[in-house]
Amino acid sequence: MPLRVRSVSWPDAVLTAVLASLVVLAWWGLRALTRTEGHLLLHGSAHPGMAVENPWRFGLFFAAGWTLMTVAMMLPTSVPLLVLFQRMTRGGARAAWLLGVVICGYVGVWVLVGAALEAVNRALRAGIARIAWPADAEWIAAGVILAIAGLYQFSPLKYACLEKCRSPLSFLIGRWRGGSPTYQALRLGAEHGLYCVGCCWSLMLLMFVVGAGNLGGMLLLGVLMAVEKNYRWGRRLSAPLGVVLTAGGIGVLVAGWAR
């Protein structure tokens, strides 16, 4: 399929409206999830025990919840790339299908990363619980997670991934080659997801501190990631945000030990 850029997508406004509808539905799904036991399985203090008792049920809840969070929080950060991709493939018989494949590749990577972050979170809390009183484990884990997220804001890897995410046209042109369009679309979505993970995994790790029930906190994190990824001046936020998060983590640890 030839690669070409056009000035108008479906038009672009229609595509943006479709993506916005997906995001709104995801936020609605998260709100509904917080009113059930599902949020306990995702972020509640009782979820490790539930995971042991019924791992399949836990896995289904986690996959559903993390997918909703990815669509609600991360998909908006990729709208520029998706709009450009639609312009490039416009006119093809399977343009809508290919766009859906890109989104699936992107979301799929984030779901796998979510499972990895959950494993890190559980291992961290289990390790802390062995060396601290159970009542102290929560605030120690929260402080450590905040500090990790803050320090990663200064990582060269983060800035390298941000540069890729801020240049969606170059990203698309460099990866849309000959061969199966469906495979290319899946690979493109997955690779974009990996760069997005490189930018934002530490901020998404904060979800294990904020909790799925805190929609306001989730919205704030989503806005911060969107600004940081899609605007050149967003880079100015990275270091101050890193300072705030690191200081917050140290503050939580100091306050906990001072009790």
N, C-alpha and C positions, 0 to 999 in steps of 0.2 A: 504494500500500500504506500503510495507516495506521501512524503511528508511535506505539508504546506501550512502556512500561517495565514489566516484570514482575519479581517478586522471585526467580524461579527460571528458569534457562535450560534446557538439555537434560535433566538439570539442569546447572548451572554446572560441577559436578565432572566431568561427562562431557566437556564442551567443553574444560575445562582439561587433562584427561587426553589428549585428542586432540592439542591443541597441544603438550603436553609430549612426546608420542610423535614428532611432527614434528621438534621441537628435538633430541631424542635421536638420531633418525635422521640429522639434519644433522651433529651432532657425530661420529657414527660415520663418515659419509661423508668428513668432513674428516680424520679419523684415517687412513682408508684412502688418501686423496689424498696425505697426507704420506709414505706408503710408496712412492709412485710418482714419476715425473719431473714429475708435475703441479705439485707445490709449487715446483719450479724455475721453471716457467712463470709461476707467480703471484708469487713473491717472491725467487727465487734470483738470485744475481748474474749468472748466465748467461742470464736470460730475455730481455733485449733482443735478443741475437743470435738466439735461438730464434724470437722474434717476427718478425724480419726474414726468416729462412729459411722459415718456414711460418706466415704470418699467420692462415690459417684454423684451423689446429690450435691455435695460441695463443689465438685468439678463443674457440673452443669450451671449452678448458680454463679460460680466465679466467671466462667466463660461468658455467660449472658451479661453479667454486671460489667465486666471489663470491656466487652464489646460496646455496650452502651456508653461507657465513659470515653472510649476511644472516638466514637462517632460524635459525641457531644462536645468533647474538649479538643481533640486533635484534628478531626476532619476540617473544621473551619480554618485551621492554620494552613491547610493545603489547597484552599480554594484557588489561589492564583495559578498553581500548577495544573489543576483540573480544568480550569477555563482554557488555558493555553493548549492542553491536550485535546480538548474538544474542538478548538479551532483548527488544529493540525489534522485531525482525522475527519473533519466535517466533509460530507459528501460521500463518504464510504457507506457501503450497505450495512456495516455492523458497527457504526460509530458509537451508538448508545451501548451496545454490548461491550465494546472495548473499554469504554469509560467505566462501566460497572466492574470489569475485570481489574482495572487499575485500583479502584477503590477497595475491592476485595483483597488484593495483594497488600495494599497499605494497611488495612485493618487487621489482616491475618498476622502480619509481622508484630503489630502492637499487642495482639492477644497472646502470642507466644512470649513476648517480652514481659507482659503482665504476669504470666505464670512464673517466669524467672524472678521477677521482682517479689512476687508472693513468697517464693522459696527463700529468697534472701531475707525478707522480712521475718519469716518464721524461724529461720536459722539464727538470725540476730537476736530475736527475743528469747529463743530457747537457750542460747549461749549466755545471755545476760542473766536469765533466771537461775542458771547454775551457780553464778558467782554473787548474786544479790538476793535480797529478800523478795518474794513474789510481788509485794506491794510496790517495790522500787523498780521492778523490771520495766513497767510501762513508761515512766518518765525518763529512765536511762535510754531506752530504745528511741523515744521521741527526740531526745537531745542529740543522740548519735545520728539519726536520720536527717535532722535539720542541719547538722554540721557537715555531713556528707554532701547534701544538696548544695550547701553554701560554697564549699571548697571546689566542687565540680564547676561552678560558675567561672572559675579562673583557669579551667583546663584548656590547653591548646586544641585538644580533640573537639571540644564543644565549639570553639570558634571556627575550626575547619568545617565542621558539619553545618554550622550556621551559614557559612559562605555558599555552600552547595544549595541549601534551602532557599537562600535569597536570590538565586539565579535560576529560576525554573525553566526559562527558555533554553539556556545553555545545557541544563540538565537533560531536557527532553531531546534536543538535537543530538547530543552525544550518545544517546542510548536507543534511539528509534532507528533500527537498521533493517536489513532485509530478513526474510524468514517468516515464521508464523506470527501474524499480528496478535493473536490471543496470547501466545507465549511471551511476546515482547511486552504486551500490556501488563501481564502478570509480573514479569521481572521488573518492569519500570516501577510499578506500584510498590513492590517489595523493596527495591533499592531505595526509593524515596522514603519508605517507612524506616529503613535502617538509618539513613541520615537524620531523619526526624527523631529517632530514638537517641542518636548521638547528641542531638541538641537538648532533648527534653526528658531523658529517662530519670534524671535525678529529681526534677520537679514533679514528675508523675509518682516517684517514690514517696513524695510528701502526702499522697492520697492515703497512705497507711497511717499518717498522723492526723490529717484533716478528717478523714472518714467519709464514707459514701453518703451519710446522712446530712452532711454540711454542704448543701447545694451552693450557698454563697461562696464558701471557700473554693469549691470546684470551679465556679464561674470566674473567680479572681485569677486562679491559676491558669485557666484557659485563655483569658485575655492577655496575661503576661506572656505566655508562650507564643500566642499569635503575633503580638507586637515584636517580640524578640526575633521571631523567625522571618517576618515578612517586611520589616522596615529597616532600612539602613541605620537610622537613628536608634533603632531598638537595641543595637549593640551597647549603647550608653547605659542601658538598664542592667546589663549583665553583672558588672562589677558591684554596683550599689546593692543589687539584689543578693549577690553572693555575700557581701558584708553583713547585710541584715539577717540572712539565714544562718550564717556562721555564728554571729553574735547571739542570735536567738537560741541556737543549739547549746552554746556555752552557758548562756543564762539559765536555760532549763536545767542543765547538769549542776551548775553551782547552786541554784535555788533548791534543787532536790537534795543535794548533799548537806545543805545548811539546815534542813528541817530537823 
